Amino acid sequence: MSAGFLSVLSQAQRYVTERVQGGEPVIDATTGNGVDTLFLAKLSGPRGAVFAFDVQAAALERTRARLANAASAGERLARVELLLAGHEEMNTLVPSEYHGRIAAIMFNLGYLPGADRRLTTKTDTTLIALVSALMLLRGGGLLTIVVYPGHEGGDAEASAVEQWASTIPPMIAQCVVYRFPQKNASPYLIAIVKK
Ligand SMILES: C[S@@+](CC[C@H](N)C(=O)[O-])C[C@H]1O[C@@H](n2cnc3c(N)ncnc32)[C@H](O)[C@@H]1O
């Protein structure tokens, strides 16, 4: 039996797993329901730290509960700072001692299914956040961005992110796109490794 390729979200986690060591600080730029936040908290581990951003208090509350459940089930998690703020503020909200030391930063753009669709990520602030993210990473650190060309407004945001990534000088970072070309409107992944 032939197995299919990994989903875009699983591929993002795989790239991150390959590059983050226990104890390293990481960032979830779009916390949402906290699936990636919990994944990062396990990976970074008890000596590590996770900074998790979202503009919706309800998203952070759901994530807090998800983390608490995992901890009470015996998972050994990193310290997680849940920040009710836009990721475009990460440069000022992540303490300066972590700048240049972040091992991975995950973005999952768009809106939270079942929540207010107006609270979607927006191209202008996404691009500001990505520039900061690249600066916060350590050498060899990874940026993953899942984009949604099938959402209203998501197509322009996806194109802008891909355009931005394609213009990063190769001496600064290397960029790859993971995409299913038979499903053009489906989400796809842009991953960037800092040199
Ligand atoms: C697709 S969801 C993220 C899903 C999440 N990774 C998960 O595992 O459930 C996108 C999230 O981005 C959040 N968001 C929108 N604008 C934002 C911004 N400027 N900064 C941070 N988060 C933002 C939304 O509130 C929403 O929860």
The ligand as a MOL file (V3000), in Angstrom:
LIG
                    3D

  0  0  0     0  0            999 V3000
M  V30 BEGIN CTAB
M  V30 COUNTS 27 29 0 0 0
M  V30 BEGIN ATOM
M  V30 1 C -5.5780 29.3690 11.5380 0
M  V30 2 S -5.7170 29.9950 13.1450 0 CHG=1
M  V30 3 C -4.3630 29.2260 13.9670 0
M  V30 4 C -4.6180 27.7630 14.3090 0
M  V30 5 C -3.6720 27.2350 15.3940 0
M  V30 6 N -2.2950 27.1010 14.9260 0
M  V30 7 C -4.1500 25.9180 15.9850 0
M  V30 8 O -3.3610 24.9990 16.1150 0
M  V30 9 O -5.3140 25.8320 16.3550 0 CHG=-1
M  V30 10 C -5.1480 31.6750 12.9880 0
M  V30 11 C -5.1190 32.4250 14.3040 0
M  V30 12 O -4.4340 33.6630 14.0880 0
M  V30 13 C -4.9880 34.6070 14.9640 0
M  V30 14 N -4.5790 35.9640 14.5460 0
M  V30 15 C -5.1740 36.8290 13.6890 0
M  V30 16 N -4.4500 37.9630 13.5730 0
M  V30 17 C -3.3600 37.8000 14.3790 0
M  V30 18 C -2.2330 38.6210 14.6990 0
M  V30 19 N -2.0760 39.8200 14.1530 0
M  V30 20 N -1.3390 38.1380 15.5780 0
M  V30 21 C -1.4870 36.9140 16.1470 0
M  V30 22 N -2.5160 36.0820 15.8730 0
M  V30 23 C -3.4460 36.5360 15.0110 0
M  V30 24 C -6.4780 34.3530 14.9080 0
M  V30 25 O -7.1150 34.9000 16.0480 0
M  V30 26 C -6.4970 32.8180 14.8580 0
M  V30 27 O -6.6630 32.2730 16.1420 0
M  V30 END ATOM
M  V30 BEGIN BOND
M  V30 1 1 1 2
M  V30 2 1 2 3
M  V30 3 1 2 10
M  V30 4 1 3 4
M  V30 5 1 4 5
M  V30 6 1 5 6
M  V30 7 1 5 7
M  V30 8 2 7 8
M  V30 9 1 7 9
M  V30 10 1 10 11
M  V30 11 1 11 12
M  V30 12 1 11 26
M  V30 13 1 12 13
M  V30 14 1 13 14
M  V30 15 1 13 24
M  V30 16 1 14 15
M  V30 17 1 14 23
M  V30 18 2 15 16
M  V30 19 1 16 17
M  V30 20 1 17 18
M  V30 21 2 17 23
M  V30 22 1 18 19
M  V30 23 2 18 20
M  V30 24 1 20 21
M  V30 25 2 21 22
M  V30 26 1 22 23
M  V30 27 1 24 25
M  V30 28 1 24 26
M  V30 29 1 26 27
M  V30 END BOND
M  V30 END CTAB
M  END
